[in-house]
């Protein structure tokens, strides 16, 4: 049985940019429910997050996000 492709919301994506990053965010409907797609189109990275994954971002401290930014070029070959 062929699985349906992800379907995007009718709303246009939201673009957020500054001198360091340029991302687009939009709602995506998958066979497992709604997800938030975050796409860093300049670097070619994309992720789909569900409600629990998004909520878990609110549990983090500023230090957690600082740790994410230690490598500003994105994931390395050992991070896959």
CNS distance restraints for C-alpha pairs under 8 A (distance, minus, plus):
assign (resid   3 and name CA) (resid  31 and name CA) 7.95 0.50 0.50
assign (resid   4 and name CA) (resid  31 and name CA) 7.12 0.50 0.50
assign (resid   5 and name CA) (resid  30 and name CA) 7.23 0.50 0.50
assign (resid   6 and name CA) (resid  28 and name CA) 6.44 0.50 0.50
assign (resid   6 and name CA) (resid  29 and name CA) 5.72 0.50 0.50
assign (resid   6 and name CA) (resid  30 and name CA) 4.85 0.50 0.50
assign (resid   6 and name CA) (resid  31 and name CA) 7.42 0.50 0.50
assign (resid   7 and name CA) (resid  28 and name CA) 5.70 0.50 0.50
assign (resid   7 and name CA) (resid  29 and name CA) 5.05 0.50 0.50
assign (resid   7 and name CA) (resid  30 and name CA) 6.57 0.50 0.50
assign (resid   8 and name CA) (resid  26 and name CA) 7.49 0.50 0.50
assign (resid   8 and name CA) (resid  27 and name CA) 6.20 0.50 0.50
assign (resid   8 and name CA) (resid  28 and name CA) 4.51 0.50 0.50
assign (resid   8 and name CA) (resid  29 and name CA) 6.08 0.50 0.50
assign (resid   9 and name CA) (resid  26 and name CA) 7.18 0.50 0.50
assign (resid   9 and name CA) (resid  27 and name CA) 5.49 0.50 0.50
assign (resid   9 and name CA) (resid  28 and name CA) 5.90 0.50 0.50
assign (resid   9 and name CA) (resid  29 and name CA) 7.20 0.50 0.50
assign (resid  11 and name CA) (resid  26 and name CA) 7.75 0.50 0.50
assign (resid  12 and name CA) (resid  26 and name CA) 7.28 0.50 0.50
assign (resid  13 and name CA) (resid  24 and name CA) 5.99 0.50 0.50
assign (resid  13 and name CA) (resid  25 and name CA) 5.47 0.50 0.50
assign (resid  13 and name CA) (resid  26 and name CA) 4.75 0.50 0.50
assign (resid  13 and name CA) (resid  27 and name CA) 7.95 0.50 0.50
assign (resid  14 and name CA) (resid  24 and name CA) 5.43 0.50 0.50
assign (resid  14 and name CA) (resid  25 and name CA) 5.13 0.50 0.50
assign (resid  14 and name CA) (resid  26 and name CA) 6.38 0.50 0.50
assign (resid  15 and name CA) (resid  22 and name CA) 7.20 0.50 0.50
assign (resid  15 and name CA) (resid  23 and name CA) 5.71 0.50 0.50
assign (resid  15 and name CA) (resid  24 and name CA) 4.39 0.50 0.50
assign (resid  15 and name CA) (resid  25 and name CA) 6.45 0.50 0.50
assign (resid  16 and name CA) (resid  22 and name CA) 5.90 0.50 0.50
assign (resid  16 and name CA) (resid  23 and name CA) 5.47 0.50 0.50
assign (resid  16 and name CA) (resid  24 and name CA) 6.38 0.50 0.50
assign (resid  17 and name CA) (resid  21 and name CA) 5.57 0.50 0.50
assign (resid  17 and name CA) (resid  22 and name CA) 4.19 0.50 0.50
assign (resid  17 and name CA) (resid  23 and name CA) 6.30 0.50 0.50
assign (resid  18 and name CA) (resid  22 and name CA) 6.46 0.50 0.50
assign (resid  21 and name CA) (resid  40 and name CA) 7.62 0.50 0.50
assign (resid  22 and name CA) (resid  40 and name CA) 6.14 0.50 0.50
assign (resid  22 and name CA) (resid  41 and name CA) 7.24 0.50 0.50
assign (resid  22 and name CA) (resid  42 and name CA) 6.96 0.50 0.50
assign (resid  23 and name CA) (resid  38 and name CA) 6.78 0.50 0.50
assign (resid  23 and name CA) (resid  39 and name CA) 5.49 0.50 0.50
assign (resid  23 and name CA) (resid  40 and name CA) 4.51 0.50 0.50
assign (resid  23 and name CA) (resid  41 and name CA) 6.48 0.50 0.50
assign (resid  24 and name CA) (resid  38 and name CA) 5.89 0.50 0.50
assign (resid  24 and name CA) (resid  39 and name CA) 5.20 0.50 0.50
assign (resid  24 and name CA) (resid  40 and name CA) 6.60 0.50 0.50
assign (resid  24 and name CA) (resid  41 and name CA) 7.55 0.50 0.50
assign (resid  25 and name CA) (resid  36 and name CA) 6.87 0.50 0.50
assign (resid  25 and name CA) (resid  37 and name CA) 5.60 0.50 0.50
assign (resid  25 and name CA) (resid  38 and name CA) 4.70 0.50 0.50
assign (resid  25 and name CA) (resid  39 and name CA) 6.42 0.50 0.50
assign (resid  26 and name CA) (resid  36 and name CA) 5.81 0.50 0.50
assign (resid  26 and name CA) (resid  37 and name CA) 5.38 0.50 0.50
assign (resid  26 and name CA) (resid  38 and name CA) 6.91 0.50 0.50
assign (resid  27 and name CA) (resid  34 and name CA) 6.84 0.50 0.50
assign (resid  27 and name CA) (resid  35 and name CA) 5.87 0.50 0.50
assign (resid  27 and name CA) (resid  36 and name CA) 4.74 0.50 0.50
assign (resid  27 and name CA) (resid  37 and name CA) 6.10 0.50 0.50
assign (resid  28 and name CA) (resid  34 and name CA) 5.70 0.50 0.50
assign (resid  28 and name CA) (resid  35 and name CA) 5.18 0.50 0.50
assign (resid  28 and name CA) (resid  36 and name CA) 6.00 0.50 0.50
assign (resid  28 and name CA) (resid  37 and name CA) 6.36 0.50 0.50
assign (resid  29 and name CA) (resid  33 and name CA) 5.75 0.50 0.50
assign (resid  29 and name CA) (resid  34 and name CA) 4.45 0.50 0.50
assign (resid  29 and name CA) (resid  35 and name CA) 6.22 0.50 0.50
assign (resid  30 and name CA) (resid  34 and name CA) 5.97 0.50 0.50
assign (resid  30 and name CA) (resid  35 and name CA) 7.12 0.50 0.50
assign (resid  33 and name CA) (resid  50 and name CA) 7.98 0.50 0.50
assign (resid  34 and name CA) (resid  50 and name CA) 6.74 0.50 0.50
assign (resid  35 and name CA) (resid  48 and name CA) 5.75 0.50 0.50
assign (resid  35 and name CA) (resid  49 and name CA) 5.26 0.50 0.50
assign (resid  35 and name CA) (resid  50 and name CA) 4.68 0.50 0.50
assign (resid  35 and name CA) (resid  51 and name CA) 7.10 0.50 0.50
assign (resid  36 and name CA) (resid  48 and name CA) 5.46 0.50 0.50
assign (resid  36 and name CA) (resid  49 and name CA) 5.18 0.50 0.50
assign (resid  36 and name CA) (resid  50 and name CA) 6.46 0.50 0.50
assign (resid  37 and name CA) (resid  46 and name CA) 6.98 0.50 0.50
assign (resid  37 and name CA) (resid  47 and name CA) 5.66 0.50 0.50
assign (resid  37 and name CA) (resid  48 and name CA) 4.44 0.50 0.50
assign (resid  37 and name CA) (resid  49 and name CA) 6.50 0.50 0.50
assign (resid  38 and name CA) (resid  46 and name CA) 5.66 0.50 0.50
assign (resid  38 and name CA) (resid  47 and name CA) 5.42 0.50 0.50
assign (resid  38 and name CA) (resid  48 and name CA) 6.49 0.50 0.50
assign (resid  39 and name CA) (resid  44 and name CA) 7.34 0.50 0.50
assign (resid  39 and name CA) (resid  45 and name CA) 5.90 0.50 0.50
assign (resid  39 and name CA) (resid  46 and name CA) 4.33 0.50 0.50
assign (resid  39 and name CA) (resid  47 and name CA) 6.62 0.50 0.50
assign (resid  40 and name CA) (resid  44 and name CA) 5.78 0.50 0.50
assign (resid  40 and name CA) (resid  45 and name CA) 5.16 0.50 0.50
assign (resid  40 and name CA) (resid  46 and name CA) 6.18 0.50 0.50
assign (resid  41 and name CA) (resid  45 and name CA) 6.50 0.50 0.50
assign (resid  41 and name CA) (resid  46 and name CA) 7.76 0.50 0.50
assign (resid  49 and name CA) (resid  53 and name CA) 5.69 0.50 0.50
assign (resid  49 and name CA) (resid  54 and name CA) 6.22 0.50 0.50
assign (resid  50 and name CA) (resid  54 and name CA) 6.22 0.50 0.50
assign (resid  51 and name CA) (resid  55 and name CA) 6.06 0.50 0.50
assign (resid  52 and name CA) (resid  56 and name CA) 6.11 0.50 0.50
assign (resid  53 and name CA) (resid  57 and name CA) 6.85 0.50 0.50
assign (resid  54 and name CA) (resid  58 and name CA) 7.48 0.50 0.50
assign (resid  55 and name CA) (resid  59 and name CA) 7.25 0.50 0.50
assign (resid  56 and name CA) (resid  60 and name CA) 7.10 0.50 0.50
assign (resid  60 and name CA) (resid  64 and name CA) 6.12 0.50 0.50
assign (resid  60 and name CA) (resid  65 and name CA) 7.66 0.50 0.50
assign (resid  61 and name CA) (resid  65 and name CA) 7.00 0.50 0.50
assign (resid  62 and name CA) (resid  66 and name CA) 6.26 0.50 0.50
assign (resid  63 and name CA) (resid  67 and name CA) 6.26 0.50 0.50
assign (resid  64 and name CA) (resid  68 and name CA) 6.64 0.50 0.50
assign (resid  65 and name CA) (resid  69 and name CA) 6.49 0.50 0.50
assign (resid  66 and name CA) (resid  70 and name CA) 6.57 0.50 0.50
assign (resid  71 and name CA) (resid  75 and name CA) 7.69 0.50 0.50
assign (resid  75 and name CA) (resid  79 and name CA) 5.61 0.50 0.50
assign (resid  75 and name CA) (resid  80 and name CA) 7.40 0.50 0.50
assign (resid  76 and name CA) (resid  80 and name CA) 7.50 0.50 0.50
